[in-house]
Amino acid sequence: MQTPSWRRFGILMSTLLMTALLFSACAPAAAPAPAAAPAAAGGEWSLAQAAAPYAGTTINCVFLDRPGYRAAIELIPEFEAATGIDVNWEIMPYENSREKQVLDFTGMTGNYDCILIDVVWIGEFAASGWAVPLERFYNDPALADPALNLDGFFPILLESFGTWDQVVYGLPFDNYSGVLFYNRCMLEEAGFDGPPATYQELLEVYGPALTQDGKYAYALQSRRGETQSADSFMRVIWPFGGSLLDENFEPNLMAEESLAGLNFRQELMKYMPPDIVEWDHDETVQGLAQGNVAMITEWSAFNAYFTDPETSKIVDCIDYAVEPAGPAGSRPALGGFSLGVSANSSPEKQAATWLFIQWVTSEAKSKDYIRAGGVSGRMSAYEDPELQAQYPYFEPLVVSWKEYGNPVFRPRFPEWPAISELIAQTGTEMMLGSISVEEGAQRLNDQIRAILEQAGYYSGDRPKLQ
């Protein structure tokens, strides 16, 4: 007798079910994903436990030849011993660092895992998909240190260096504010009991008194390149009430306030070294450190050069203040970097890179980082009385970040490198007198608008983010 079709169907399904159950029971258990490593005993997170799946992994970092990176290098052996992760670094000139990273991203060569993001590159790196949003890691309990505390960074630093369009791509590292470094002894010999509070004072009172016998009152690093565009050109626009763009995203260099700042720079040049347009950071720092210049407005990270007897003749005379105020008040330069994770790296290298970034920028390591010569972005470190006494530049630095910080001191959108190159060229021509300030400002206005129009800011294709 033939079995009915409905019974044949039932027998078939039962056989399949039993086979599946037997296969499931005999099959080996799937290996857990590396990020799902178990917590340490007692349920507490530990760096060693989080790093265990990545022991033996090597990550490559982009570093500069500056004190903050040498400080990190000094700390790295501690991280490697705790994690088994090897951290390599390539020290390169700042001028080449963006280009080398962009070539790595676009060529997908994967040379760099821990990437260096300048404040003016974050828009480009984020919009191009080259940097991984860090929420992937800090929302993962296996990788996120419960003591991470993103709110522990100075807000302006996390916003400017690490965040683009409300997404965090990097943690602040090697951060600077512009500080007025001055030779207290030179000022006292000239009859001054402190530095100038305003740029007008610097020009009218301190300049004539301190510029003589081969010595100069002031030096403003102005070599063609990002030094000219950001460290010189933008530095004199903001304190006078000017800006690169207005509230409508239109170029603003022909505004009365912007022109006032650029004309002031021309006037102040008579109290600077005659070849100031050739001075980069190194020459400017050495000008002060060797006693040839009385005052400079430079990045806070250069303090280590002035306090080291091997690089400075003014160890006992160095002093600090907030950058002088213009008609619009003090508007110190804002600069520095964040460390991010390359989107081209493997998941294992990305996780290992995150653990390093999280550790080297942590509150727990911030004081060690400062003692090694770095500038931390963590607020708590600057509240330490011992460090305050050891590093008197803390006061103007913290005041600058808390009270005067300008997150768009330089625009952070992807078009900045092209705009910076134009400003570097025309700004240099202005200082040399081969073009008037007004002619140069109008030329730049036209060129900047063309770049932004082509990029789609005025058509609405791209949001007006700086």
SULSUL-V971197 format. One record per residue. N is the residue number from 1. SS is DSSP state (H for helix, E for strand, L for the rest). D_FIRST is the distance of its C-alpha to the first C-alpha in whole Angstrom. Layout:
# SULSUL-V971197
n,ss,d_first
N,SS,D_FIRST
N,SS,D_FIRST
This chain:
# SULSUL-V971197
n,ss,d_first
1,L,0
2,L,4
3,L,7
4,L,9
5,H,12
6,H,15
7,H,13
8,H,13
9,H,17
10,H,17
11,H,16
12,H,18
13,H,21
14,H,21
15,H,21
16,H,24
17,H,26
18,H,26
19,H,27
20,H,30
21,H,31
22,H,32
23,H,33
24,H,36
25,H,37
26,H,37
27,L,39
28,L,43
29,L,45
30,L,46
31,L,50
32,L,52
33,L,54
34,H,58
35,H,59
36,H,57
37,L,59
38,L,59
39,L,63
40,L,65
41,H,65
42,H,66
43,H,64
44,L,68
45,L,68
46,L,70
47,H,71
48,H,70
49,H,66
50,H,66
51,H,67
52,H,65
53,H,62
54,H,65
55,L,67
56,L,68
57,L,68
58,E,71
59,E,72
60,E,75
61,E,77
62,E,80
63,E,83
64,L,87
65,L,90
66,L,91
67,H,92
68,H,88
69,H,86
70,H,88
71,H,88
72,H,84
73,H,84
74,H,86
75,H,84
76,H,81
77,H,81
78,H,80
79,H,77
80,H,76
81,H,76
82,H,74
83,H,71
84,L,71
85,L,71
86,E,74
87,E,76
88,E,78
89,E,80
90,E,82
91,E,85
92,L,86
93,L,89
94,H,88
95,H,89
96,H,86
97,H,83
98,H,82
99,H,82
100,H,80
101,H,77
102,H,77
103,H,76
104,H,74
105,H,72
106,H,72
107,H,71
108,L,69
109,L,70
110,L,70
111,L,73
112,L,74
113,L,71
114,E,74
115,E,76
116,E,79
117,E,79
118,E,83
119,L,83
120,L,84
121,L,81
122,H,78
123,H,78
124,H,77
125,H,75
126,H,73
127,H,72
128,L,71
129,L,69
130,L,70
131,E,71
132,L,68
133,L,68
134,L,69
135,H,66
136,H,64
137,H,65
138,H,67
139,L,64
140,L,62
141,L,63
142,L,62
143,L,65
144,L,67
145,L,70
146,L,71
147,L,74
148,L,74
149,L,76
150,H,76
151,H,79
152,H,81
153,E,82
154,L,85
155,H,83
156,H,85
157,H,84
158,H,80
159,H,80
160,H,82
161,H,81
162,H,78
163,E,76
164,E,76
165,L,74
166,L,74
167,E,71
168,E,73
169,L,73
170,L,75
171,E,77
172,E,81
173,E,83
174,E,86
175,E,87
176,E,91
177,E,93
178,E,96
179,E,99
180,E,103
181,E,104
182,E,108
183,E,111
184,H,112
185,H,115
186,H,116
187,H,116
188,H,118
189,H,121
190,L,121
191,L,121
192,L,118
193,L,116
194,L,113
195,L,111
196,L,111
197,L,109
198,E,109
199,H,108
200,H,112
201,H,113
202,H,112
203,H,114
204,H,117
205,H,118
206,H,116
207,H,116
208,H,119
209,H,120
210,H,118
211,L,118
212,E,121
213,L,122
214,L,119
215,E,116
216,E,114
217,E,113
218,E,110
219,E,107
220,L,104
221,L,101
222,L,101
223,L,100
224,L,98
225,L,94
226,H,92
227,H,96
228,H,97
229,H,95
230,H,94
231,H,96
232,H,99
233,H,99
234,H,96
235,H,98
236,H,101
237,H,99
238,H,98
239,L,101
240,L,103
241,L,100
242,L,99
243,L,95
244,L,93
245,E,91
246,L,92
247,L,90
248,L,88
249,L,87
250,L,90
251,E,92
252,L,95
253,L,98
254,L,100
255,L,101
256,H,104
257,H,103
258,H,101
259,H,104
260,H,106
261,H,104
262,H,104
263,H,108
264,H,109
265,H,107
266,H,109
267,H,112
268,H,111
269,H,111
270,H,115
271,H,114
272,L,111
273,L,112
274,L,112
275,L,109
276,H,107
277,H,105
278,H,104
279,L,103
280,L,100
281,H,99
282,H,100
283,H,103
284,H,104
285,H,103
286,H,105
287,H,108
288,H,108
289,H,107
290,L,110
291,L,112
292,L,113
293,E,111
294,E,112
295,E,108
296,E,105
297,E,102
298,E,99
299,E,96
300,H,96
301,H,94
302,H,97
303,H,99
304,H,98
305,H,100
306,H,103
307,L,103
308,L,103
309,L,106
310,L,105
311,L,104
312,L,106
313,L,110
314,L,110
315,L,108
316,L,110
317,L,111
318,E,107
319,E,106
320,E,104
321,E,104
322,E,101
323,L,102
324,L,105
325,E,104
326,E,105
327,L,106
328,L,102
329,E,102
330,E,101
331,L,98
332,L,97
333,L,95
334,E,91
335,E,89
336,E,87
337,E,83
338,E,80
339,E,77
340,E,74
341,E,71
342,E,70
343,L,67
344,L,66
345,L,66
346,L,63
347,H,61
348,H,63
349,H,66
350,H,66
351,H,65
352,H,68
353,H,70
354,H,70
355,H,70
356,H,74
357,H,75
358,H,74
359,H,76
360,H,79
361,L,80
362,L,79
363,H,81
364,H,81
365,H,83
366,H,85
367,H,88
368,H,87
369,H,87
370,H,90
371,H,92
372,L,91
373,L,92
374,L,89
375,L,89
376,L,87
377,L,85
378,E,84
379,L,87
380,H,87
381,H,89
382,H,92
383,H,92
384,L,93
385,H,97
386,H,97
387,H,96
388,H,98
389,H,101
390,H,100
391,L,99
392,L,101
393,L,99
394,H,97
395,H,98
396,H,99
397,H,95
398,H,94
399,H,96
400,H,95
401,H,91
402,H,92
403,H,94
404,H,95
405,L,91
406,L,90
407,L,87
408,L,87
409,L,91
410,L,89
411,L,86
412,L,83
413,L,81
414,L,80
415,L,83
416,H,85
417,H,86
418,H,87
419,H,89
420,H,90
421,H,91
422,H,93
423,H,95
424,H,96
425,H,98
426,H,99
427,H,100
428,H,102
429,H,104
430,H,105
431,H,106
432,H,108
433,L,110
434,L,109
435,L,107
436,L,108
437,H,106
438,H,105
439,H,104
440,H,102
441,H,100
442,H,100
443,H,99
444,H,96
445,H,95
446,H,94
447,H,92
448,H,90
449,H,89
450,H,88
451,H,86
452,H,84
453,H,84
454,H,82
455,H,80
456,L,79
457,L,81
458,L,83
459,L,80
460,L,77
461,L,75
462,L,76
463,L,77
464,L,80
465,L,80
466,L,83
